[in-house]
Amino acid sequence: MRTLFMLIVGLLLTGCAQQHGRLLIIGGALDADNAPIYRALEREPDERLRIVVIPTASGVPERSGPGTAMDLHANLERPTVTVIDPRTAPMREVVRAIDGADAVWFTGGDQRRITEHLLDTPAHRACFRLLDRGGTIAGTSAGAAMMGDVMITGGRRDEVETARGMGFLPGVLTDQHFRERERLERLSAAMTRHEIGVGVGVNENRAVLVDLGTRQMRTIGALACTYLVFDREKPLSLVRDIDDDATVIALPE
């Protein structure tokens, strides 16, 4: 019932807003010079992007926000980068920044801080408007964990802790630092508990790019992720390590 409620709330909030945009889901520990991941924000080569960095998940946003902005400048063609934290900035300024952006980047930290300060707010709705006009939402580590209707917040194996996520990727549960922290069992346990059909565990310094219009997911980097499928009749009917760069997987509707 809890998962059904989350799905209903997500549908009411989003409508059809997520049909055109993209999600860049990064497994954490991203190298500052990993250009293929940063450049995945571009729809066209050398596109001049307007990017909003939201460091709300971080315990040290005064460092993580400007640090992320520096990395974006180093890897992209003259982007305009705005760092803004909903914990300290007025909500109307956060909304204005997102409404004027091509992409939003959520830093790492604690994903519960993201939902605490953004879930069901005008800024949350502005993120869906960004997706509706074809923009990209990127998130690394904690910013990757919050993508689905349900997010993992901590724990291991059967003691996995979950909460409501931001709802950008319905029907998929994401996890990060996946191989490095041996999180297969906790992701599968969370999928089983909430009867979520697809799980994607993304490895460090790797990413997947999801086109929400086509529901196609493309890996960025070798050994990028593990792909899981849950079935009521045969739980975890598929567990597949995606080893090759640029592998494309069709996510179920």
Salt bridges, closest charged atoms under 4 A:
GLU42 OE1 - ARG39 NH2 3.40
ASP46 OD1 - ARG39 NH2 2.81
GLU77 OE2 - ARG78 NE 3.48
ASP85 OD2 - ARG87 NH2 3.07
ASP99 OD2 - ARG129 NH2 3.03
ASP102 OD1 - ARG50 NH2 2.98
ASP110 OD2 - ARG112 NH2 3.04
GLU116 OE2 - HIS117 NE2 3.89
ASP120 OD2 - ARG164 NH1 2.81
ASP175 OD1 - ARG183 NH1 3.74
ASP175 OD2 - ARG186 NE 2.81
GLU185 OE1 - ARG157 NE 2.55
GLU195 OE1 - ARG232 NH2 2.86
GLU204 OE2 - HIS177 ND1 2.84
ASP241 OD2 - ARG179 NH2 3.74
ASP243 OD1 - ARG179 NH2 3.42
